[in-house]
Amino acid sequence: MTDNDFLADRFEAYRGHLRAVAYRMLGSAAEAEDAVQEAWFRLSRSDTREVENLGGWLTTVVGRVCLDMLRSRRSRGEESLDSWQPAPSAEPDPAQSALLADSVGLALLVVLDTLSPAERLAFVLHDLFGVPFEEVGGILGRNPAAARQLASRARRRVRGVEAPETDLARQREVVDAFLAAARDGDFDGLLAVLDPDVVARSEGGVNSGAQRVAAGATSFAHLARVARPVLVDGATGLAVFADGRPERVLAFTFVADRISVIDIVSDPSRLADLTVEEV
């Protein structure tokens, strides 16, 4: 066995842990795989003979990679929708991805998306994985007290998260109000049903924040006029039909009687994966 093979075997022993860290940081199984792959590249180029705790070293590397990715999202004001499919650098196990999603919970992922990159890193690494604040601060370039403060602020937000709305009748009321406001170009009406930190995702990218999402919705009033309420994988959504088939689907996530996530799907292959039922 070569030194590289030995290093690869040691890395594989930590892959599941690193994927879990990255997924909670990024909220995307594909992006998490990219972050883990980058950690491997950095490991393979580094001299780790003096590293006593390889797991801790790799966790720190993945944390830094994820922090850079989160900051890049913020600077662009958008992110690619690669959570819909595996990244080209890796083929995530669908069962593992499902386990990750179930273990985090949609409501938690929604609230984590509202945190700053630094808050998210501090909370995920310390509260979920027990990384000491000294190490968290080192990744962030801050002292341990500042890292502790960031985690505390994030913790307060996370503790306030409410379970996603599952009442179909209430979902329908919210979606009907959203649709009416979009048809009328009613900006204030849209703001009334959108969570302040709502995220709207499409194949083209992501908008976040109620102001931006509402502005985007009002610009598509012509589509709203022909959209119809449907059930998308069992939850209330909207669809535009062409020749009796859904051409564009809006799937919603509801938190505290407001829309917190809008997934806009128009790619035929992705539409084929959805169960869309007319109501």
Secondary structure, DSSP 8 states (H G I E B T S, - for coil): --HHHHHHHHHHHHHHHHHHHHHHHHS-HHHHHHHHHHHHHHHHTS--TT-S-HHHHHHHHHHHHHHHHHHHHHHHT----GGGS--TT----HHHHHHHHHHH-HHHHHHHTTS-HHHHHHIIIIIIT---HHHHHHHHTS-HHHHHHHHHHHHHHHHT---B---HHHHHHHHHHHHHHHHHT-HHHHHHHEEEEEEEEETTEEEESHHHHHHHHHTTHHHHTT-EEEEETTEEEEEEEETTEEEEEEEEEEETTEEEEEEEE--HHHHHTS-EEE-
